[in-house]
Amino acid sequence: MSTIYFDSSVSDTSRRQALYKGDFHVFSPTPSSLALCQHARDLISEAFGSCNPEMAQYSLEVEEYVTILAELKPKFIHHPHSKECIRGILQELNCNLEKTYFDVPRLRTVTSDGYLTSGIGYAFHPHRDTWYSAPQSQINWWLPLYEIDPENAMAFHLKYWKQPIKNGSRDYNYYQWNAQSRGNAANHIHKDTRKQPHAEEQIDLEPELRVITPVGGLLLFSGAQMHSTIPNTSGRTRFSIDFRTVNLDDLENRTAAPNIDSECTGTTLRDFLRSSDLTRLTDKLIAAYDDDSERSGVLLYQPKVDAT
């Protein structure tokens, strides 16, 4: 059984413990989450010009749409103000900025009625982030940029919190992904041929959970939760932001959600930045989570982006 907490006042330590047990935390918009949404919406409006971003798929050829996203998404992801807003959110929700590390926020687009489902608009199949070399102590933070409804939300498949399934994570290495696939999402327009972990047995999508928050409302869940992008039938493109955090004490003490079926290699820990000063985790700590695969790929992806 999973519990959903709304605007809970418990400590961040207690909150993380609950998330590692399969629970969810939902928060009303905060000043910094709203600032992050406004920042993203300003960039989106600039990118799409006179087109309504939620409806632009109906007036643009898909190739033109992809070209816009290919410039927009990295600009948002690596913009200094995006990181400033993330720091503000963490502070407002009582995270210890010296011990909380975050990765850069992602701008996600889920178009309606199958307009774009691959590459830069990838529609995620049921998966755990831990299949993609995320640490078991990773916490996911998610918020919508425009109003959402059950037809364009995200689904959680609660049956699989404790139930392992056969999957392709054994063939996924994060460093090879950085070297071969991470930078070419915009090239996969009609079909995504990048090798990613999938379930290798039938998944029961029901029962599922869809959480609807207002613009800037925050949904927190464990990176080990099974979740997916539902087919968007709302008639509007869904824009959302997600980022991930890890806590230094949890990493050092191995406090985390249980690993029931992830077999990937490599680790995303080099991507995380300390909230207080944007420094990275120490090599010594990362080594405790690494394996010999670090010799055969790109350890830290470094895109060339003008975020001004």
Rosetta silent file (secondary structure, phi, psi, omega in degrees, C-alpha in Angstrom):
SEQUENCE: MSTIYFDSSVSDTSRRQALYKGDFHVFSPTPSSLALCQHARDLISEAFGSCNPEMAQYSLEVEEYVTILAELKPKFIHHPHSKECIRGILQELNCNLEKTYFDVPRLRTVTSDGYLTSGIGYAFHPHRDTWYSAPQSQINWWLPLYEIDPENAMAFHLKYWKQPIKNGSRDYNYYQWNAQSRGNAANHIHKDTRKQPHAEEQIDLEPELRVITPVGGLLLFSGAQMHSTIPNTSGRTRFSIDFRTVNLDDLENRTAAPNIDSECTGTTLRDFLRSSDLTRLTDKLIAAYDDDSERSGVLLYQPKVDAT
SCORE:     score description
SCORE:     0.000 S_00000001
   1 L     0.000  134.660  177.122    0.000    0.000    0.000 S_00000001
   2 L  -108.931  146.696  178.645    1.244    3.491   -0.902 S_00000001
   3 L  -114.782  139.941  175.135    0.287    6.705    0.897 S_00000001
   4 E  -107.007  121.189  178.083    0.033   10.167   -0.678 S_00000001
   5 E  -101.739  131.453  179.205    0.942   13.050    1.642 S_00000001
   6 E  -109.255  122.415  177.181   -0.288   16.540    0.758 S_00000001
   7 L    49.396   44.462  179.994    1.689   19.568    2.002 S_00000001
   8 L   -67.921  144.624  179.668    3.207   17.495    4.788 S_00000001
   9 L  -101.215   11.304  179.648    5.236   19.354    7.415 S_00000001
  10 L   -66.397  162.998  179.150    7.469   16.403    8.308 S_00000001
  11 L   -67.024  161.133  177.783   11.239   16.799    8.118 S_00000001
  12 H   -61.672  -35.397  178.443   13.086   16.104    4.898 S_00000001
  13 H   -61.878  -47.061  178.609   14.620   13.027    6.554 S_00000001
  14 H   -64.944  -37.297  178.929   11.188   11.600    7.382 S_00000001
  15 H   -62.749  -46.396  179.719    9.948   12.517    3.914 S_00000001
  16 H   -62.552  -40.675  179.246   12.783   10.653    2.221 S_00000001
  17 H   -59.494  -41.179  178.731   12.187    7.616    4.419 S_00000001
  18 H   -66.243  -41.462  179.800    8.545    7.546    3.322 S_00000001
  19 H   -63.417  -37.286  178.503    9.484    7.917   -0.348 S_00000001
  20 H   -68.503  -14.602  177.595   11.923    4.999   -0.039 S_00000001
  21 L   -96.617    2.769  177.047    8.970    2.902    1.192 S_00000001
  22 L    99.432    7.479  178.477    6.932    3.683   -1.920 S_00000001
  23 L   -84.383  173.846 -179.748    4.911    6.657   -0.677 S_00000001
  24 E  -127.072  148.305  171.931    4.343    9.960   -2.484 S_00000001
  25 E  -123.987  133.101  179.714    4.564   13.584   -1.367 S_00000001
  26 E  -124.636  134.826 -178.194    2.633   16.355   -3.115 S_00000001
  27 E  -127.478  143.825  173.306    3.111   20.074   -2.423 S_00000001
  28 L   -64.373  159.439  179.098    1.217   23.170   -3.407 S_00000001
  29 L   -54.755  141.629  175.951    3.086   25.648   -5.628 S_00000001
  30 L  -110.480  165.187  177.121    5.877   27.531   -3.879 S_00000001
  31 H   -54.432  -40.615 -177.834    7.314   30.933   -4.837 S_00000001
  32 H   -76.046  -33.487  177.616   10.345   29.270   -6.406 S_00000001
  33 H   -68.564  -36.880  175.902    8.373   26.577   -8.251 S_00000001
  34 H   -68.417  -36.260  176.839    6.167   29.273   -9.743 S_00000001
  35 H   -65.092  -38.754  177.641    9.269   31.285  -10.653 S_00000001
  36 H   -64.990  -42.006  177.794   10.704   28.209  -12.377 S_00000001
  37 H   -62.246  -44.094 -179.640    7.456   27.737  -14.295 S_00000001
  38 H   -64.391  -41.586  177.141    7.397   31.371  -15.380 S_00000001
  39 H   -58.655  -46.882  179.983   11.024   31.192  -16.455 S_00000001
  40 H   -65.586  -41.875 -178.750   10.312   28.073  -18.529 S_00000001
  41 H   -66.900  -33.321  175.274    7.140   29.530  -20.022 S_00000001
  42 H   -62.527  -44.988  179.247    8.999   32.689  -21.049 S_00000001
  43 H   -66.646  -38.505  178.982   11.561   30.585  -22.912 S_00000001
  44 H   -63.986  -46.284  179.946    8.814   28.436  -24.443 S_00000001
  45 H   -61.598  -40.699  177.880    6.873   31.474  -25.652 S_00000001
  46 H   -63.042  -40.956 -176.854   10.021   32.947  -27.150 S_00000001
  47 H   -69.210  -39.286 -175.420   10.805   29.677  -28.927 S_00000001
  48 H   -92.313   -6.715  174.886    7.327   29.145  -30.403 S_00000001
  49 L    61.820 -126.536 -176.208    6.719   32.789  -31.283 S_00000001
  50 L   -76.711   -8.835 -179.301    3.125   33.489  -32.298 S_00000001
  51 L   -79.395  139.169  169.514    2.081   29.835  -31.850 S_00000001
  52 L   -68.234  118.131 -173.738    0.258   28.752  -28.713 S_00000001
  53 L   -56.803  -36.809 -178.991    2.800   26.241  -27.319 S_00000001
  54 L   -70.539  -19.760 -176.527    0.119   23.783  -26.210 S_00000001
  55 L  -116.196    2.836 -173.257   -1.433   23.829  -29.698 S_00000001
  56 H   -61.732  -26.162 -178.846    1.652   24.370  -31.862 S_00000001
  57 H   -61.579  -19.790 -178.440    1.691   20.747  -33.007 S_00000001
  58 H   -87.087   -9.505 -178.611   -1.354   21.499  -35.164 S_00000001
  59 L  -121.722   -2.745 -178.622    0.321   24.250  -37.161 S_00000001
  60 L  -119.167  142.593  169.317    3.923   23.032  -37.462 S_00000001
  61 L   -66.416  147.756 -173.674    5.451   20.170  -39.399 S_00000001
  62 H   -60.417  -34.183  178.338    6.962   17.702  -36.976 S_00000001
  63 H   -64.512  -39.494  177.148   10.487   18.385  -38.250 S_00000001
  64 H   -66.525  -39.344  178.315   10.074   22.099  -37.548 S_00000001
  65 H   -60.825  -44.677  179.585    8.673   21.288  -34.118 S_00000001
  66 H   -63.438  -39.766  178.595   11.709   19.135  -33.322 S_00000001
  67 H   -60.380  -40.300  177.731   14.068   21.908  -34.437 S_00000001
  68 H   -63.537  -47.479 -178.962   12.415   24.296  -31.970 S_00000001
  69 H   -64.617  -35.201 -178.171   12.689   21.797  -29.112 S_00000001
  70 H   -63.003  -26.670  175.969   16.305   20.994  -29.961 S_00000001
  71 H   -92.705  -38.698 -175.720   17.234   24.601  -29.191 S_00000001
  72 H   -66.766  -48.609 -171.233   14.703   25.258  -26.427 S_00000001
  73 H   -64.020  -49.396  176.849   15.339   22.303  -24.149 S_00000001
  74 H   -62.238  -33.921  179.582   19.118   22.653  -23.677 S_00000001
  75 H   -61.244  -43.659  177.628   18.688   26.411  -23.232 S_00000001
  76 H   -69.508  -47.191 -174.408   16.324   25.826  -20.325 S_00000001
  77 H   -55.851  -43.199 -172.332   18.217   22.884  -18.855 S_00000001
  78 L  -103.227   10.376  179.094   21.535   24.707  -18.578 S_00000001
  79 L   -72.295  132.528 -179.776   20.258   28.226  -17.863 S_00000001
  80 H   -55.778  -35.279 -177.766   21.700   29.600  -14.579 S_00000001
  81 H   -68.498  -28.717  175.857   18.271   30.836  -13.481 S_00000001
  82 H   -60.329  -44.567  179.360   16.887   27.295  -13.737 S_00000001
  83 H   -66.874  -38.263  178.457   19.414   26.175  -11.118 S_00000001
  84 H   -60.791  -41.145  179.440   18.650   29.200   -8.926 S_00000001
  85 H   -67.397  -39.354  177.659   14.965   28.274   -8.906 S_00000001
  86 H   -60.620  -45.503  177.544   15.752   24.650   -8.039 S_00000001
  87 H   -57.599  -41.633  179.189   17.816   25.812   -5.085 S_00000001
  88 H   -63.365  -42.913  178.370   14.903   27.962   -3.975 S_00000001
  89 H   -59.477  -46.658 -178.087   12.445   25.065   -4.176 S_00000001
  90 H   -63.132  -39.776  178.673   14.708   22.848   -2.094 S_00000001
  91 H   -66.732  -42.208 -179.347   15.156   25.542    0.518 S_00000001
  92 H   -65.268  -26.306  179.263   11.409   26.223    0.700 S_00000001
  93 L  -103.274   24.466  166.822   10.753   22.526    1.294 S_00000001
  94 L    65.232   32.374  171.197   13.320   22.320    4.102 S_00000001
  95 L   -81.627  145.302  174.569   16.084   20.386    2.368 S_00000001
  96 L   -76.805  110.536 -174.452   19.582   20.783    3.789 S_00000001
  97 L   -66.912  -21.978  177.780   21.345   22.640    0.969 S_00000001
  98 L   -77.757  -21.466 -175.655   24.753   21.398    2.108 S_00000001
  99 L  -116.072   -6.266  179.727   23.677   17.767    1.843 S_00000001
 100 E  -100.471  124.836 -179.809   21.123   17.854   -0.972 S_00000001
 101 E  -114.186  138.598  179.379   22.464   17.428   -4.505 S_00000001
 102 E  -126.870  156.105  171.926   20.359   17.928   -7.630 S_00000001
 103 L  -100.945  169.084 -175.254   20.815   17.298  -11.317 S_00000001
 104 L   -62.977  144.346 -179.587   19.831   19.801  -13.989 S_00000001
 105 L   -73.419  140.528  177.152   16.077   20.164  -14.556 S_00000001
 106 E  -100.595  139.188  172.559   14.617   18.628  -17.698 S_00000001
 107 E   -97.522  118.629 -176.513   11.930   20.265  -19.796 S_00000001
 108 E  -108.249  144.510  174.439    9.567   17.545  -21.053 S_00000001
 109 E  -128.784  129.592  175.958    7.028   17.707  -23.861 S_00000001
 110 E  -124.753  101.441 -176.579    4.325   15.115  -24.441 S_00000001
 111 L   -74.652  164.448 -175.883    2.383   15.928  -27.580 S_00000001
 112 L   -91.205  147.661  170.031   -1.193   14.816  -28.136 S_00000001
 113 L    56.772   36.826  171.603   -2.477   11.955  -30.287 S_00000001
 114 L    73.809   18.466 -178.708    0.911   10.539  -31.248 S_00000001
 115 L   -60.135  -47.082  178.281    2.258   13.635  -33.048 S_00000001
 116 L  -145.888  115.203 -176.700    5.791   13.135  -31.630 S_00000001
 117 L  -127.059    5.238 -177.593    6.614   10.199  -29.348 S_00000001
 118 L  -126.154  171.137  175.719   10.302    9.525  -30.011 S_00000001
 119 H    57.516 -122.798 -174.993   13.646   11.230  -29.582 S_00000001
 120 H   -71.144  -13.058  175.103   13.347   14.693  -28.075 S_00000001
 121 H  -116.425   34.287 -171.277    9.633   14.066  -27.434 S_00000001
 122 L   -56.886  129.297  175.102   10.104   10.522  -26.138 S_00000001
 123 L   -95.191  110.012 -171.169    7.008    8.947  -24.588 S_00000001
 124 L   -74.058  128.070  171.153    8.368    6.807  -21.772 S_00000001
 125 L   -68.474  169.493  176.093    7.196    3.215  -21.511 S_00000001
 126 L   -57.735  128.005 -175.047    6.701    1.747  -18.003 S_00000001
 127 E  -161.041  165.217  166.919   10.085    1.937  -16.326 S_00000001
 128 L  -110.260  143.713  175.297   12.009    2.715  -13.178 S_00000001
 129 H   -63.217  -26.964  179.967   14.656    5.438  -13.272 S_00000001
 130 H   -67.719  -15.716  171.942   16.910    2.965  -11.489 S_00000001
 131 H   -69.778  -18.574 -176.222   16.976    0.915  -14.711 S_00000001
 132 H  -104.454   32.990  175.609   18.884    3.883  -16.180 S_00000001
 133 L    71.318   15.409  173.708   21.775    3.777  -13.669 S_00000001
 134 L   -73.584  146.350  176.995   20.119    6.125  -11.173 S_00000001
 135 L   -67.885  153.296 -179.510   21.019    5.444   -7.515 S_00000001
 136 L   -67.542  -15.568  178.645   18.398    3.707   -5.402 S_00000001
 137 L   -94.907   13.266  179.608   18.318    6.774   -3.137 S_00000001
 138 L   -74.170  136.015  173.080   17.240    9.092   -5.944 S_00000001
 139 E  -110.405  130.741  178.083   14.159   11.247   -5.368 S_00000001
 140 E   -97.587  136.300  176.937   12.261   12.515   -8.420 S_00000001
 141 E  -118.408  131.372 -174.720   10.583   15.944   -8.416 S_00000001
 142 E  -137.359  139.099  177.929    7.953   16.703  -11.077 S_00000001
 143 E  -150.423  141.516  179.048    5.793   19.762  -11.828 S_00000001
 144 E   -85.342  149.358  179.616    3.519   20.838  -14.706 S_00000001
 145 L   -95.189  -24.781  175.249    3.997   24.113  -16.581 S_00000001
 146 L  -130.984  168.641 -179.469    0.409   24.415  -17.816 S_00000001
 147 L   -58.286  138.672  178.046   -2.826   22.954  -16.490 S_00000001
 148 L  -120.992  166.816  175.547   -2.984   19.170  -16.780 S_00000001
 149 L  -145.504  176.182 -176.637   -5.772   16.605  -16.507 S_00000001
 150 L   -59.645  -16.177 -179.153   -5.980   12.794  -16.344 S_00000001
 151 L   -84.006  -11.410  177.955   -5.673   12.586  -20.141 S_00000001
 152 L  -138.364   28.508  179.308   -2.156   14.042  -20.223 S_00000001
 153 L   -91.382 -163.127  178.133   -0.744   13.232  -16.800 S_00000001
 154 E  -115.260  147.436 -177.280    1.798   10.609  -15.727 S_00000001
 155 E  -112.949  140.208  173.249    0.896    7.124  -14.497 S_00000001
 156 E  -111.664  136.147 -176.255    2.368    5.119  -11.625 S_00000001
 157 L  -108.252   88.038 -165.711    2.018    1.341  -11.670 S_00000001
 158 H   -67.990  -22.480 -179.861    1.836    0.590   -7.967 S_00000001
 159 H   -57.411  -27.370 -170.584    1.674   -3.186   -8.303 S_00000001
 160 H   -98.838   10.378  175.400    5.372   -3.236   -9.130 S_00000001
 161 L   -61.502  -40.306 -179.746    6.773   -1.398   -6.128 S_00000001
 162 L  -110.490   -3.914 -176.468    7.492   -4.771   -4.521 S_00000001
 163 L  -106.593  113.551  178.691    7.115   -7.015   -7.545 S_00000001
 164 L   -73.153  154.010  173.519   10.183   -7.426   -9.780 S_00000001
 165 L  -134.705  152.959  177.026    9.835   -7.903  -13.497 S_00000001
 166 L   -68.578  132.913 -176.254   12.239   -9.120  -16.133 S_00000001
 167 E  -150.836  170.303 -175.134   13.736   -6.131  -17.949 S_00000001
 168 H   -91.630   17.418 -178.229   16.591   -5.025  -20.183 S_00000001
 169 H   -64.462  -22.180  179.240   18.508   -2.968  -17.646 S_00000001
 170 H   -60.718  -22.345 -177.320   21.284   -5.582  -17.669 S_00000001
 171 H  -100.204    4.953 -176.675   22.280   -4.244  -21.109 S_00000001
 172 L  -102.194  127.179  174.607   22.221   -0.566  -20.158 S_00000001
 173 E  -125.632  125.285 -173.110   25.418    1.278  -19.281 S_00000001
 174 H   -64.046  -35.983 -177.756   25.206    4.959  -18.457 S_00000001
 175 H   -70.728  -34.916  174.298   28.644    5.834  -19.776 S_00000001
 176 H   -69.819  -36.151  175.277   27.933    4.257  -23.135 S_00000001
 177 H   -60.152  -45.121  177.436   24.610    6.134  -23.219 S_00000001
 178 H   -59.772  -39.820 -175.193   26.520    9.396  -22.656 S_00000001
 179 H   -76.442  -34.493 -167.911   28.972    8.532  -25.407 S_00000001
 180 H  -113.068  -27.347 -167.008   26.577    7.212  -28.053 S_00000001
 181 L  -127.905  -26.727 -169.491   22.980    8.305  -27.488 S_00000001
 182 H   -65.037  -34.495 -173.325   22.409   11.178  -25.107 S_00000001
 183 H   -90.273    0.647 -174.383   23.304   13.969  -27.485 S_00000001
 184 H  -119.555   26.984 -178.010   21.375   12.856  -30.583 S_00000001
 185 H   -58.023  -37.115 -176.438   17.753   12.719  -29.388 S_00000001
 186 H   -67.034  -13.510  178.967   16.687   15.291  -32.004 S_00000001
 187 H   -81.262  -12.581 -175.781   17.743   12.892  -34.776 S_00000001
 188 L  -103.933   87.474 -173.526   15.063   10.372  -33.779 S_00000001
 189 L   -93.248  -52.243 -175.149   11.882   11.939  -35.125 S_00000001
 190 L   -96.993  -22.332  178.174    9.672    9.139  -36.399 S_00000001
 191 L  -153.518  135.296 -178.788   11.243    6.206  -34.559 S_00000001
 192 L   -98.638  110.288 -176.736   13.593    6.035  -31.589 S_00000001
 193 L   -98.731    3.630  178.149   16.259    3.388  -32.203 S_00000001
 194 L   -67.265  137.764 -177.115   18.366    4.177  -29.122 S_00000001
 195 L   -78.469  118.863 -179.452   18.722    1.117  -26.906 S_00000001
 196 L  -133.191  154.333 -179.857   16.889    1.666  -23.617 S_00000001
 197 L   -66.239  131.084  175.350   15.726   -0.687  -20.852 S_00000001
 198 L  -128.460  158.402  170.509   12.222   -2.087  -21.387 S_00000001
 199 E   -64.206  141.092 -179.849   10.114   -4.619  -19.566 S_00000001
 200 L  -112.694   19.988  172.109   10.641   -8.074  -21.033 S_00000001
 201 L  -147.677  165.465 -177.748    7.391   -9.541  -19.781 S_00000001
 202 L   -62.610  133.700  177.560    3.763   -8.439  -19.828 S_00000001
 203 L  -109.410  134.495  172.701    2.983   -5.538  -17.477 S_00000001
 204 L   -86.490  109.606 -177.314   -0.411   -4.994  -15.902 S_00000001
 205 L   -71.736  -21.135  176.437   -0.934   -1.248  -16.228 S_00000001
 206 L  -103.476  144.970   -2.393   -3.835   -1.374  -13.762 S_00000001
 207 L   -76.261  150.546  177.513   -4.150   -0.385  -11.056 S_00000001
 208 L  -129.822  159.928 -179.618   -2.460    2.904  -11.816 S_00000001
 209 E  -121.035  129.971  173.475   -2.215    6.236  -10.077 S_00000001
 210 E  -121.545  122.792 -177.323   -2.427    9.630  -11.797 S_00000001
 211 L  -106.265  123.852 -178.557   -1.720   12.682   -9.642 S_00000001
 212 L  -106.566  117.119  177.768   -3.077   16.032  -10.845 S_00000001
 213 L  -115.376  158.837  173.401   -1.385   19.121   -9.416 S_00000001
 214 L   -71.794  171.229  176.514   -1.869   22.795  -10.292 S_00000001
 215 L   -54.969  126.952 -179.342    0.765   24.646  -12.288 S_00000001
 216 L    84.598   -6.750  175.003    3.908   24.644  -10.171 S_00000001
 217 L   -69.446  143.970 -170.749    2.576   21.977   -7.826 S_00000001
 218 E  -110.104  131.942  176.138    5.272   19.474   -6.899 S_00000001
 219 E  -115.031  123.056 -179.498    5.072   15.685   -6.990 S_00000001
 220 E  -113.007  134.721  178.258    7.862   13.754   -5.237 S_00000001
 221 E  -154.807  161.132 -179.889    8.469   10.023   -5.675 S_00000001
 222 E   -70.497  144.784  174.814   11.240    7.464   -5.519 S_00000001
 223 L   -65.230  -10.635  178.254   13.330    6.796   -8.603 S_00000001
 224 L   -90.201   -3.308  178.179   12.466    3.135   -8.050 S_00000001
 225 L   -70.087  137.243  174.054    8.750    3.728   -8.705 S_00000001
 226 L   -78.304  122.373 -178.909    7.404    2.140  -11.890 S_00000001
 227 E  -147.122  165.885 -177.035    5.902    4.936  -13.985 S_00000001
 228 E  -154.372  163.322  171.393    5.121    5.792  -17.586 S_00000001
 229 E   -85.187  118.102  179.032    3.965    8.476  -19.982 S_00000001
 230 L   -75.946  151.728  175.428    0.290    7.831  -20.654 S_00000001
 231 L   -59.202  121.417 -177.119   -0.940    8.300  -24.239 S_00000001
 232 L   -78.090  114.154  178.323   -1.905   11.974  -24.394 S_00000001
 233 L  -118.451   18.758 -174.476   -5.478   12.250  -25.671 S_00000001
 234 L   -80.295  -16.879 -174.708   -6.202   15.723  -24.271 S_00000001
 235 L    85.702    0.739 -179.446   -5.689   17.577  -27.541 S_00000001
 236 L  -131.683  143.994  174.955   -2.973   19.707  -25.909 S_00000001
 237 L   -72.323  133.476  176.093    0.776   19.230  -25.559 S_00000001
 238 E   -90.274  125.685  172.952    1.827   18.645  -21.979 S_00000001
 239 E  -109.769  131.348  178.892    4.845   20.650  -20.806 S_00000001
 240 E  -146.650  167.219  177.336    6.461   19.661  -17.523 S_00000001
 241 E  -125.207  139.780  168.939    9.714   19.901  -15.599 S_00000001
 242 E  -138.208  149.347  172.798   11.441   17.212  -13.612 S_00000001
 243 E  -146.310  168.313 -174.865   14.667   17.064  -11.676 S_00000001
 244 E  -129.285  151.137  178.842   16.202   14.602   -9.254 S_00000001
 245 E  -131.265  155.538  168.464   17.925   14.825   -5.878 S_00000001
 246 E  -135.022  152.622  179.802   20.132   12.680   -3.672 S_00000001
 247 E  -109.626  134.090 -174.684   21.068   13.249   -0.044 S_00000001
 248 H   -59.431  -44.322 -179.794   24.674   12.914    1.071 S_00000001
 249 H   -61.383  -41.397 -179.500   23.850   11.086    4.310 S_00000001
 250 H   -65.375  -39.081  178.497   21.695    8.575    2.456 S_00000001
 251 H   -64.714  -43.149 -178.357   24.428    7.923   -0.087 S_00000001
 252 H   -69.315  -33.863 -176.101   27.033    7.405    2.623 S_00000001
 253 H   -96.591   -1.258 -178.621   24.764    5.204    4.738 S_00000001
 254 L    60.834   36.899  174.754   23.195    3.307    1.823 S_00000001
 255 L   -86.384  119.738 -169.858   19.734    4.440    2.888 S_00000001
 256 L  -167.914  171.708  170.479   17.551    3.902   -0.157 S_00000001
 257 L   -69.702  151.462  179.525   14.620    2.183   -1.797 S_00000001
 258 L   -68.120  143.388  174.501   15.113   -1.556   -2.278 S_00000001
 259 L   -94.749  110.300 -176.452   16.596   -2.739   -5.554 S_00000001
 260 L  -106.973  -15.727 -178.135   14.373   -5.543   -6.743 S_00000001
 261 L  -158.624   12.841 -179.041   15.181   -5.809  -10.456 S_00000001
 262 L   -91.606  129.795 -177.587   17.732   -3.233  -11.677 S_00000001
 263 L  -129.448   18.560 -177.353   20.923   -4.648  -13.211 S_00000001
 264 L   -70.922  168.739  179.172   22.358   -1.672  -15.112 S_00000001
 265 E  -122.716  164.399 -173.438   25.974   -0.538  -14.859 S_00000001
 266 L    80.465  177.246  179.137   27.572    2.851  -14.341 S_00000001
 267 L  -149.483  146.978  177.365   26.083    5.602  -12.205 S_00000001
 268 L   -86.663    2.822 -170.866   24.527    9.019  -12.755 S_00000001
 269 H   -60.608  -25.501  178.626   26.005   10.398   -9.526 S_00000001
 270 H   -67.726  -15.767 -178.841   28.571   12.547  -11.341 S_00000001
 271 H   -78.591  -16.463 -169.892   25.667   14.619  -12.717 S_00000001
 272 L   -85.328  142.668 -177.557   24.550   15.875   -9.303 S_00000001
 273 E  -119.156  138.289  177.640   25.402   19.329   -7.947 S_00000001
 274 E   -68.181  134.292 -173.691   25.380   20.462   -4.322 S_00000001
 275 L   -61.573  -33.221 -174.177   22.520   22.875   -3.800 S_00000001
 276 L   -73.593  -37.509 -172.405   24.577   25.374   -1.821 S_00000001
 277 L  -143.048    5.479  176.163   27.458   25.933   -4.236 S_00000001
 278 L    66.885   19.438  172.482   27.003   23.622   -7.279 S_00000001
 279 L   -78.931  161.374 -175.700   30.063   21.499   -6.475 S_00000001
 280 E   -97.512  166.778  175.428   29.941   17.798   -7.341 S_00000001
 281 L   -63.329  154.444 -176.801   30.091   14.696   -5.197 S_00000001
 282 L   -72.729  151.927  176.844   33.553   13.464   -4.293 S_00000001
 283 H   -60.236  -34.971 -178.905   35.350   10.873   -6.382 S_00000001
 284 H   -62.934  -44.472 -179.973   35.695    8.726   -3.261 S_00000001
 285 H   -67.422  -44.271 -178.964   31.940    8.533   -2.726 S_00000001
 286 H   -61.561  -36.809 -179.298   31.189    7.920   -6.406 S_00000001
 287 H   -59.371  -30.696  179.526   33.767    5.120   -6.494 S_00000001
 288 L   -67.697  -19.738 -179.377   31.712    3.236   -3.919 S_00000001
 289 L  -106.686   -2.477 -172.970   28.849    3.122   -6.432 S_00000001
 290 L   -95.205  178.568  178.902   30.899    2.548   -9.573 S_00000001
 291 L  -147.867 -177.362 -175.561   32.166   -0.536  -11.388 S_00000001
 292 H   -66.364   -9.442 -177.728   34.736   -1.343  -14.033 S_00000001
 293 H   -69.336  -13.447 -179.833   32.476    0.050  -16.754 S_00000001
 294 H   -65.688   -9.089 -179.880   33.758    3.586  -16.094 S_00000001
 295 H   -84.137   -7.791 -168.637   36.706    2.710  -18.323 S_00000001
 296 L  -127.428   36.240  178.731   34.631    2.396  -21.473 S_00000001
 297 L  -172.949 -160.683  179.106   32.542    5.516  -22.014 S_00000001
 298 L  -101.093  116.960 -174.661   31.864    9.140  -21.121 S_00000001
 299 L   -73.144  -37.892 -176.937   31.613    9.591  -17.344 S_00000001
 300 L  -135.049  114.966 -178.650   30.118   13.094  -17.393 S_00000001
 301 L   -71.942  129.972 -176.941   28.145   14.396  -20.354 S_00000001
 302 L  -128.444   89.152  179.203   29.163   17.966  -21.262 S_00000001
 303 L   -72.925  154.936  174.899   26.946   19.561  -23.915 S_00000001
 304 L   -97.678  105.453 -173.165   27.993   22.758  -25.620 S_00000001
 305 L  -133.470  137.040  170.795   25.164   25.160  -24.860 S_00000001
 306 L   -96.480  105.261 -175.521   24.753   28.923  -24.903 S_00000001
 307 L   -96.354   13.249 -178.339   22.360   29.500  -21.997 S_00000001
 308 L   -79.055    0.000    0.000   22.366   33.293  -22.180 S_00000001
